[in-house]
Amino acid sequence: MQLDKSKVLVIGFDGASPRLAEQWIDDLPAFRAFKEQGILGQTIPPIPAQTPVAWATFATGKNPGNHRIFSFTFRQIGTYDRKIIQPTMLKSKTLWQMLNEADKRVGIINLPMSDAEDVKGFIIPGFISPSEGIPYPDRVKEKVKKRFGIDRISGDVEIDVLDRVKSDPELFFERVDQITDEMAEVSLFLMEEEKWDFFMTVFMGMDRIQHFFWKHVDSTHPDYEPGVFTRLVKGFYTKADKIVGKFLQAIDENTRVVLVSDHGFCPVSKEIIVNNYLEEAGFLTRTSGKIDLERSKAVSYGYGDIWLNVKGREPCGIIDPQEDYDAIRSEIKKSLIEIKVEGNRPFRDVKEREKLYWGTYLKEAPDLTAIFNVGWQAARQPEIAPKNASLRYVNDNPKWNGGHDGTHDPLDVPGLFGIRGDGIQAGKQLRVPLWDLAPTLLELLKVETPSDMDGKSFLAQIMKESTQSL
């Protein structure tokens, strides 16, 4: 397929929910324009639908088994130690690197898993990067400082503000608004100032808001509570809509525009302490009240990932990889799926790693991943509670009432996808795997798709017949 025009703007909203967008579509004119004049559909995130995993999948067109990002933390090979991931751990070429090699000019702002790199254009690294918010190269940094008086852009809400959400929600919403407004102003400024073929900016506010206030907008939540926070969440969607509208006004007719989120949300009202249930089933051992990693057969580090203590892999492995590994995984799976808490099953399924992932880095994935029913998620830390006779190991008041990464079925937490512009069909229904975005964007920009991508371009499905030529 040959396209006459090849300039692409991508506007990312971390955590944007297609369900809320559809629910409020009459009050979101810019989003509605995608639905009426182009496509407004859904993305299917990877498992787990965590921000770094999902955006890495978007950026590479690959599943985690081929890009190596499986969680917020990385288990160091040959140890029991975990460390926070960084963009340098991403083991695949990214969209902006591929475009750079094809002599395309790029502008990347606040995209999680991006880093300061030499490209034709510029990058302002996003979430996870040690250089988060610092424009690169210096000429762009100087341009931003001259215009806005800042050396670094705030891409995300500060931890101290997040820690005070329940006690000071007004401060939280005010800070999210400030960060969003600044990101929009800087993005629009650079979009107009810089030459580019591909421009992408990501706003993080929706994710942060919905973690804390999902119960106020989702009527299926067991603790549904409409009120002032419902209006505030909707107000942020209208803010996002107005920002999209400003971008649409600023582009020329040669630009196709894509909306994307890495995942959506579902209700969460209870957290399961997975390690206690592993202990009750005989797979985990504690010493002096703490998890004994060396003597345990299995442990969960949070988010539902489960690691076995395998001989030759872990420092003090006790499970024979040939004789016992598969059998123990099956036993763990059976024991967790059968658990009931007050008549309800928290676990929908427990998946072996080879049933979720494939590729070069499969052996670095968790041995098992627990998939939770809506309403439940794993405790966020590798904690273990005191033993009790009731066998009820549940946090009834989790910090967050909206979730996506704990770990949930991707179809329970779909992301948002939209596209409009010259040649795009209007009104088509579409749900696409997140790894299909990179090859589609490359085709839009007339850049050859690498043969090792897992994703496939869906451009032919969404272009008008009159614009397609073989």
C-alpha positions in Angstrom: 0.0 0.0 0.0 1.3 3.5 -0.9 0.2 6.6 0.9 0.5 10.0 -0.5 0.8 11.7 2.9 2.9 10.6 5.8 2.9 12.7 8.9 1.7 11.3 12.2 0.7 12.9 15.5 0.1 10.5 18.4 -1.6 11.8 21.6 -1.3 9.3 24.5 -3.3 9.3 27.6 -2.0 6.8 30.1 -4.9 4.8 31.5 -7.6 6.4 29.3 -10.8 4.3 29.5 -12.7 3.7 26.2 -15.7 2.9 28.4 -15.7 6.3 30.1 -15.0 8.0 26.8 -18.1 6.3 25.3 -20.1 7.1 28.4 -19.4 10.8 28.2 -19.0 11.0 24.4 -21.8 13.7 24.0 -19.7 16.0 26.2 -16.4 15.3 24.5 -16.6 16.9 21.0 -13.0 16.2 20.0 -13.3 12.5 20.9 -16.6 12.4 19.2 -15.0 13.7 16.0 -12.8 10.6 16.0 -15.9 8.4 16.3 -17.8 10.2 13.6 -15.0 11.2 11.2 -12.6 8.4 11.9 -12.3 5.5 14.3 -12.7 5.4 18.1 -12.0 1.9 19.4 -10.0 -0.1 21.8 -6.5 -1.4 22.4 -5.8 -4.8 24.0 -2.9 -4.4 26.4 -0.4 -7.1 27.2 -0.3 -9.1 30.5 0.4 -7.5 32.9 -1.2 -4.2 31.8 1.3 -2.2 33.7 2.5 1.2 32.3 6.1 0.2 31.5 5.1 -3.2 30.0 2.3 -1.8 27.9 4.2 1.2 26.6 7.2 -1.0 25.8 4.9 -3.2 23.8 3.5 -0.2 22.0 7.0 1.2 21.2 8.5 -2.1 20.0 5.6 -3.9 18.4 6.6 -6.9 20.4 5.3 -9.1 23.3 7.2 -8.9 26.6 9.0 -12.2 25.7 10.8 -10.3 23.0 11.3 -6.9 24.6 12.1 -8.2 28.1 10.0 -5.8 30.2 7.7 -8.0 32.3 6.9 -5.7 35.3 7.9 -2.5 37.1 10.7 -4.5 38.6 13.3 -6.8 37.1 14.6 -10.0 38.8 18.3 -10.0 38.5 19.4 -13.3 36.9 21.0 -15.7 39.4 19.8 -13.9 42.5 16.6 -13.3 44.5 17.1 -9.5 44.2 14.7 -7.2 42.4 15.4 -3.8 40.9 13.3 -1.1 39.4 13.4 -1.2 35.6 14.9 1.5 33.4 14.6 2.2 29.7 18.1 0.8 29.1 16.7 -2.7 30.0 14.4 -2.6 27.0 15.9 -5.2 24.6 14.4 -4.2 21.3 14.5 -1.3 18.9 11.8 1.3 19.5 9.5 3.1 17.1 11.5 6.3 17.4 14.8 4.4 16.8 13.4 2.7 13.7 12.0 6.0 12.4 15.4 7.7 13.0 17.1 5.0 11.0 14.7 5.7 8.2 15.7 9.4 8.2 12.4 10.5 9.8 12.4 13.4 12.3 10.7 12.6 15.6 9.5 14.5 18.6 8.8 12.4 21.7 7.4 13.9 24.9 6.8 12.1 28.2 6.4 8.6 26.7 7.1 6.0 29.4 10.2 3.9 28.6 11.7 6.6 26.4 15.1 7.9 27.3 17.5 10.7 26.2 18.8 9.5 22.8 20.4 11.0 19.7 17.7 11.2 17.1 16.7 13.4 14.2 14.5 15.6 16.3 14.2 15.5 20.1 13.1 13.4 23.1 11.8 14.6 26.5 12.0 11.3 28.4 9.0 10.0 30.4 8.1 7.8 33.3 10.8 5.4 34.6 13.7 7.3 32.9 16.4 8.8 35.2 16.2 11.8 32.8 12.5 12.1 33.1 11.3 15.5 31.9 14.6 16.9 30.8 14.5 18.0 27.1 17.2 16.5 24.9 19.3 17.7 23.0 20.3 21.0 24.7 19.0 23.1 21.9 15.5 22.0 22.7 16.1 22.3 26.4 17.2 25.9 25.9 14.2 26.6 23.7 11.8 25.3 26.4 13.7 27.3 29.1 13.5 30.5 27.1 9.8 30.1 26.4 8.6 28.6 29.8 11.4 29.3 32.2 11.8 25.7 33.2 14.7 23.2 32.9 12.6 20.1 33.4 9.0 19.3 32.6 6.8 17.7 35.3 5.4 14.6 33.6 3.8 13.0 36.6 2.4 13.7 40.0 5.0 13.8 42.8 5.0 11.0 45.4 4.3 13.3 48.3 1.1 14.5 46.5 0.0 10.9 45.8 0.6 10.1 49.5 -1.9 12.8 50.5 -4.7 12.1 48.0 -7.2 10.9 50.7 -6.4 13.7 53.1 -6.1 16.4 50.5 -7.8 15.4 47.2 -8.2 19.1 46.3 -4.4 19.4 46.1 -4.2 16.3 44.1 -6.6 17.4 41.4 -5.1 20.8 41.3 -1.6 19.4 40.8 -2.7 17.0 38.1 -4.4 19.9 36.3 -1.2 22.0 36.5 1.0 19.2 35.1 -1.4 18.5 32.3 -1.7 22.1 31.3 2.0 22.6 31.3 2.5 19.4 29.2 -0.1 20.5 26.7 1.5 24.0 26.4 5.0 22.6 25.9 3.9 20.0 23.5 1.9 22.4 21.3 4.8 24.8 21.4 7.4 22.2 20.3 5.0 20.7 17.7 4.8 24.1 16.0 8.5 25.1 16.6 10.2 21.8 15.5 10.2 20.0 12.2 8.9 16.5 12.5 7.4 13.5 10.7 6.3 11.7 13.9 5.3 13.6 17.0 4.0 11.9 20.2 3.2 13.2 23.6 1.7 11.4 26.6 -0.4 12.7 29.5 -0.3 10.6 32.8 -3.2 12.3 34.7 -6.0 9.9 33.9 -4.1 6.9 35.3 -3.4 8.6 38.6 -6.9 9.9 39.0 -8.7 6.7 38.2 -6.6 4.6 40.5 -7.9 6.6 43.4 -11.4 7.6 42.1 -12.6 4.8 39.9 -15.4 3.9 42.3 -16.9 7.3 41.7 -17.3 6.7 37.9 -17.9 3.0 37.5 -21.5 1.9 38.4 -20.4 -1.7 38.5 -18.0 -1.1 41.4 -19.2 -2.7 44.6 -18.4 0.6 46.4 -19.9 2.9 43.7 -20.2 6.4 45.1 -21.3 9.1 42.6 -20.9 12.6 43.7 -18.3 15.5 43.6 -15.5 13.2 42.5 -17.5 11.9 39.6 -17.7 15.4 38.3 -14.0 16.0 38.9 -13.1 12.8 37.0 -15.4 13.7 34.1 -13.9 17.2 34.3 -10.5 15.8 33.6 -11.8 13.9 30.5 -13.3 17.2 29.2 -9.9 18.8 29.8 -8.2 16.1 27.8 -10.8 16.5 25.1 -10.1 20.3 24.9 -6.4 19.5 24.6 -7.1 17.1 21.8 -9.1 19.8 20.1 -6.2 22.3 20.3 -3.9 19.7 18.7 -6.5 19.1 15.9 -6.6 22.9 15.3 -2.8 23.1 15.1 -2.1 20.4 12.6 -2.2 20.6 8.8 -4.2 18.4 6.4 -1.1 16.2 5.8 -1.2 14.9 9.4 -3.0 11.8 10.6 -3.8 11.8 14.3 -3.8 8.8 16.6 -5.2 8.6 20.2 -3.9 5.8 22.3 -3.9 4.6 25.9 -1.8 1.7 27.2 -4.7 0.2 29.2 -8.0 1.1 30.9 -9.4 0.3 34.3 -11.7 -2.1 36.2 -13.0 -2.0 39.8 -10.8 -3.1 42.7 -12.2 -3.5 46.2 -10.0 -6.2 47.7 -6.3 -7.3 47.6 -5.2 -10.9 48.0 -2.0 -11.5 49.9 -0.8 -14.3 47.5 2.2 -15.3 49.6 0.0 -16.4 52.5 -2.0 -18.7 50.2 1.3 -20.1 48.8 2.3 -20.8 52.4 -1.0 -22.5 53.3 -0.6 -24.7 50.3 2.9 -25.7 51.3 4.9 -23.8 48.7 6.3 -21.0 50.8 8.3 -21.1 54.1 8.8 -18.3 56.6 11.5 -17.9 59.1 11.2 -15.6 62.1 8.0 -14.2 60.5 9.6 -13.3 57.2 9.5 -15.1 53.8 12.5 -17.5 53.6 13.4 -17.2 49.9 16.0 -19.9 50.1 13.7 -22.6 51.7 10.5 -21.7 49.8 9.4 -23.5 46.6 7.6 -20.4 45.3 7.1 -16.7 46.1 5.1 -13.8 44.7 6.8 -10.4 44.5 3.5 -8.6 44.1 1.2 -7.9 41.1 0.5 -11.6 40.8 3.8 -12.8 39.5 5.0 -16.1 41.0 8.6 -17.4 40.9 9.8 -20.9 41.6 13.0 -21.7 43.4 14.7 -23.7 40.7 18.0 -25.6 41.0 20.7 -24.1 38.8 18.7 -20.8 38.4 18.2 -19.5 41.9 21.2 -19.4 44.3 19.7 -22.0 46.6 17.3 -23.7 44.2 15.3 -26.7 45.5 13.1 -27.6 42.6 14.5 -29.9 39.9 13.9 -28.2 36.6 13.3 -31.5 34.7 11.5 -33.7 37.2 9.5 -31.3 39.5 9.1 -28.0 37.8 6.0 -28.6 35.7 4.3 -30.7 38.4 4.8 -28.0 41.0 3.5 -25.3 38.7 0.4 -27.4 38.1 -0.1 -27.8 41.9 0.2 -24.1 42.5 -2.2 -23.3 39.7 -4.8 -25.7 41.0 -4.5 -24.6 44.7 -4.9 -20.9 43.8 -7.8 -21.2 41.4 -9.8 -23.2 44.0 -9.4 -20.6 46.7 -12.7 -19.0 47.8 -13.0 -16.0 50.0 -16.6 -15.6 51.4 -17.9 -17.7 48.5 -16.0 -15.7 45.8 -13.0 -16.8 43.7 -10.3 -14.1 43.5 -8.3 -16.0 40.9 -9.7 -16.4 37.4 -6.7 -18.3 36.2 -3.0 -18.9 36.7 -1.0 -18.9 33.5 2.3 -20.6 32.8 4.8 -18.1 31.3 4.9 -20.0 27.9 1.2 -19.5 27.6 1.5 -15.7 27.9 4.7 -15.0 26.2 7.1 -16.2 23.5 10.5 -15.2 22.3 14.1 -14.5 23.2 13.5 -13.6 26.8 10.9 -16.1 27.8 13.1 -17.6 30.4 13.3 -14.3 32.2 9.5 -14.1 32.7 7.7 -15.1 35.9 7.1 -18.9 36.1 3.4 -18.2 36.7 1.2 -15.2 36.6 -2.1 -15.0 38.5 -5.1 -13.5 36.6 -7.6 -12.0 38.9 -11.3 -11.6 38.6 -12.7 -8.1 38.4 -12.8 -6.6 41.9 -9.6 -8.3 43.1 -6.0 -7.7 42.7 -2.7 -8.9 44.2 -1.2 -7.1 47.1 1.3 -4.6 45.7 4.3 -5.7 47.8 5.8 -9.2 48.5 4.2 -9.1 51.9 3.0 -11.9 54.1 0.5 -11.5 57.0 0.4 -13.3 60.3 -1.1 -16.8 60.0 -4.7 -17.1 61.1 -7.2 -19.9 61.4 -9.7 -18.4 59.1 -7.3 -18.5 56.1 -8.6 -15.1 55.1 -5.6 -13.2 53.8 -7.2 -10.1 52.2 -6.7 -6.4 52.4 -10.2 -5.0 52.5 -9.2 -1.3 52.1 -6.6 -1.2 49.3 -5.0 2.1 48.6 -6.5 2.1 45.1 -10.1 1.3 44.1 -9.4 1.2 40.4 -6.9 -1.2 38.9 -5.4 -2.7 35.7 -2.2 -4.3 36.6 -2.9 -6.7 39.5 -3.0 -8.8 37.2 -6.2 -8.6 35.1 -7.5 -10.1 31.9 -6.7 -7.5 29.1 -10.3 -7.6 28.0 -11.3 -6.4 31.4 -9.0 -3.3 31.1 -9.0 -2.3 27.4 -7.2 0.9 26.4 -8.4 3.6 24.0 -7.5 3.8 20.3 -8.6 6.4 17.8 -7.4 7.5 14.4 -8.6 10.2 11.9 -7.2 11.9 8.9 -7.1 11.7 5.1 -8.1 8.3 3.8 -9.2 6.8 7.1 -12.6 5.1 7.1 -15.3 6.6 9.3 -17.3 4.7 11.9 -15.4 1.4 11.8 -15.4 -0.8 14.9 -11.9 -1.8 15.9 -10.2 -3.5 18.8 -6.5 -4.0 18.2 -3.6 -5.6 20.2 -1.2 -2.9 21.5 1.7 -4.5 19.6 -0.1 -3.9 16.3 0.3 -0.1 16.7 4.0 0.1 15.9 3.9 -1.7 12.5 0.7 0.3 11.6 2.4 3.6 12.4 5.5 2.6 10.4 3.3 1.8 7.4 1.6 5.2 7.8 5.0 6.8 7.6 6.1 4.6 4.7 8.8 2.9 6.7 9.5 -0.8 6.3 8.4 -3.0 9.2 11.1 -5.2 10.7 10.5 -8.9 10.2 11.0 -9.7 13.9 8.0 -7.7 15.1 5.2 -9.7 16.7 2.5 -7.1 15.7 1.0 -6.8 12.3 -0.2 -3.6 10.6 -3.9 -3.2 10.4 -3.7 -0.2 8.1 -5.4 -2.0 5.2 -8.5 -2.5 7.5 -9.0 1.2 8.2 -8.1 2.9 4.9 -10.8 3.8 2.3 -10.5 1.7 -0.8 -9.9 4.7 -2.9 -6.6 5.5 -1.0 -5.2 2.0 -1.3 -2.9 0.9 -4.1 -0.8 -2.2 -4.4 
